Amino acid sequence: MSTGLCSRLQQAMNLSRFTKSKATLFLILFGAAFCGGMIGLFIGLTRDLPQIRSLESFTPSAVTRIYSADKILLAEVFMEKRDPVPLNVIPPHLKTALITTEDRKFHSHSGVDLKAILRAIIKNIWAGEFVEGASTITQQLAKTLFLTPRKTLVRKIKEALLAFQLERRYTKDEILTFYLNQVYFGSGAYGVESAARIFFGKSVKDLTLAECALVASMPRSPSRYSPLVNPDLATKRRNIVLKQMAATGVITEEVYNAARQEPLQLATQETDSVKAPYFIEYVKKQLEEIVGPTQLYKAGLTVFTTLSYALQQTAEKAVKEGLNALEARIKKQNIDDPDTQCALVSLEVATGGITAMVGGRDFYESPFNRATTASRQPGSAFKPIVYAHAIEREFPQNKLLLDAPVVFKGAKEGKDWTPKNFSGTYQGEMTMRKALAISENIPAVRLIEMLGPASVVRFGHTLGITSPLAPNLSLALGSSEVTLLELTAAYSVFANRGQWIKAYGILEIDDHRGRVLWQAKPQKKVAMSRNGAAIITDMLTGVIREGTGRKATVLKRPVAGKTGTTDEYKDALFIGFSPSIAAGVWVGRDLHSTLGDLETGARAALPIWIEFMRKALAQQSYEYFDIPDDVVRVTINPMSGVPVPKEAPDAVPALFKKGSEPEAAP
């Protein structure tokens, strides 16, 4: 071999070694870059992944239930209607139906079904869009708990990574439990227990095979397959699931045929599922203050209230019938659109608990609560507060007041004021008892002038009235606006031996385990003397027996109360009580226009109060008003106030503090 040939061979070998070295270096660099890119991509995808460890302390939001005192479910409060249940409560058929239709390899895969993913990728590429997801139950859980529902490649990769993590940390049963309590099943139902109750009106543990198959079919397309939305399509989908169960040997052919023939029996859907809605809104505001909105709407609390659902139904019926009768009268006056409203509230005298509440004609037309929020003039229904203060100031109920025309110089915004009686007539001197019974205005104004308006304001606040009261003479005629609830609570002081209790609606709040979180501790105080409360109560029984409230004698029970009517018949009220129940009724219009001619408290409000009390008292034993040892009963003439024999015409028995009672003339 020549020297030149050897030299060329050597050069070729050197070049080959150089090329191989270069190729190797390139491969190394490319591999490093690829690995680095993949690591970077992995870090990028996983750095913002949620920590699945949070599942260990995760508590799914649950339904808070509000009950009446007589254990009737009034309302359910929730962000998502969800009732978590343990896996052993869920029927085996529901679990197997779900696995059969959603993820048949659930017990064998590690969170992701690779074959299903490849199959889905091919279909999606062929279709040019996402048409098949191939998500396992674990992936669906990851998406539900941690990710958005938006379909993107990045989200699918994150979903798979989270599924792997879930499978490493939790057992299959734990994953299935999370899933069955979390996933949306349509029509506002989150979790299988909620779905069972919404669709079938029963607990999940009581579902039949066919019902299990229907529930298991829902996660695929909740809005489309909801039996409440499309029962025919839901039935077809249910039967497909049953057929899959039969095909995989989960159920026999005979069982399959029987189940697919089962008719769809859905729960009756209540359009107004909340009972006592005005009351519920009232207590929800208080619940938010006590436990906070997060706990209220997510913690699955149990709330017991003071409301009697039996009395609530009575109240609603009385309001409806009373408004119908009122509007029939109004239409005779050629008022085509009466638009009248009514509020009623009742309290348990001994405890201050609200036992019934109606805030208007129809909550779903107008949720404004006229029992607790509306401030209206009470008219003559405020007079008992003036007279009660007089009793506390040692005025006996036979004290004479002059009922005659009078002008109060500069009494109304610096101008002279000439109050008038509703009747337009005057009767001369009469007792405080008589003046209150027939609701004469002039004696009440003369009385507040004697007492001092500012003093009456302070006494009104002592009785629990929190609304501003203007210290002027017209206060005696109810010129200052108050709410129906606070006025009714003030009257309950008279029945409750002088003790004021702040009205309340919540008795107890329990957590989801039944442990007591909060219990009511009603605010109480002595607002007036026991004998003073007994005497003003006696005077208010006079309103029933001798005055504007005579219609209430039909009750044949010891009751007391007062009518109220404002100028131009804009407001009609009756506030009254028995020894155990205090109730107030207001009738009017939101726009402060007239109810119609002669629609007084006695005509528009009192019949509603009577109808409510008739049924409320029927559930009570016969009771008497409190008469303390330091009061005496004397029969008097109601006009002159002098003692008379019991058989004398117009004679009335009246209570007096011992030592202040009138004595017969020698």
C-alpha angles and dihedrals in degrees: 000000000000124000091244093054092050090050092053092048091051092051091050091051091050091049091049092051090049092049092049090049090050092048091048091050091049092050091048092050093045091048091049091048092047093048091046090050092049091047089048091048091048091049090046092051097043104037092079096038112123118250108256087200085080087073089074090066094031117127114187116228110263139192121273112214125206118204135190122237088260090056098255116146104242102176147344119226121198148138089220120011098244135151110183114212132181119257094249090063093057114089115250089233091061092051094047092044090054094047091046094053101033109029120000092178092051094121095047108040127079096233100295130064102215095189091052090048093052090048091050092047091055092049093046092049091048092050095041092230143054105290100146128034105188091202118164121221088260092053091048089052091050090051093046095049104034115012142056119256092238112125110233134138092243092052091050091052091049089047091054093047091050090047090055090051092048091051092050094050105036137046121244091253092053091050091048091049092051090048097048092050096044112039122097114247099183137258092061095306119136114184130008098277092055091045091052092051096045096045102033107015093237141092118275090245089065098053120124122230091261091049091048090053091051093050091046090053094057106078092066091068112350099182093045099045099039108129089215090059103033113008095175094053090043090054092050091049091048091053091050089056091048090051091051090051090052093046092054093046096248090124132017124253090249093053090046093053092049094048096048089054092055110114119237106255109186127188117259107260114224112216091204101034094167114087118209092008096183090054092045092054089047094054094040090064089052092045090054089054093047103044103008127245095275094059093039095055101032112024101075095237127178114223123194116199137193094241119118107214090202090057091042091058089048090051094049092049093048092050093048094049093043093052091047091053092045094050092048088058093044093053089058085064088059095255103143099184107037095172091189122174133199136195129194130181130176130192135195101241097213096050108022090234117151107240100177136010132183115176100182148334095289126001093203091055095041121007092187106124109226092182097060108015109032114092111207136163109264096206113196090352085084093059095086089065090057092047093045089054089051090053089051088052089058097259106148116224091245092061108130121242124187117243102197137113113289139175120212109207113231092345098133114056090320094310130107114268125208109188119197136202118250090239093051089228133100129216105191121231119006138160123266087247093057094043091054094043095055093032098234112181103207096059090049092052092047089051095052089049089057093047097041120246093243090055091052090050091055091048091049090055089048088058088058102264107145099176115102112269118202111226098229136113094258088065086083088065094049100260094149116081121241136167122257092237096055093045092050090048089052091054090050087065088069092054093042098062093262098308119130119210120186109243113248139173108198122078104173143350120209128189123235090275093054095255115143111251099172139003130194118259103184119215110244137179141160104258100175140355120287093237091047090053090050092051097048088046088053090051090051091051082059089061087059098042101033110016150032094328097058092124088072092066085085087078092070089210134104103273134154135191151125138249123226131197128172130208116297089009092280094143131029120189143172121185117182147145148202121211089277109023130055117190136176130196127193126184124186147102128281091229092055093241124144122284090213138277116320093358093146130165089264092053105035105028108024096065089056090049091048093050091049094046093045091064095033093054092046087071092050131079116245108279137185130214118256116270111186122212093249096064130076133201119233127178110232142172104255094219102044098025094222121136114263135176116276091245093054117116113270091003114159131188113238135183124237135177110257109268094025098068117119119252125219116253112263 
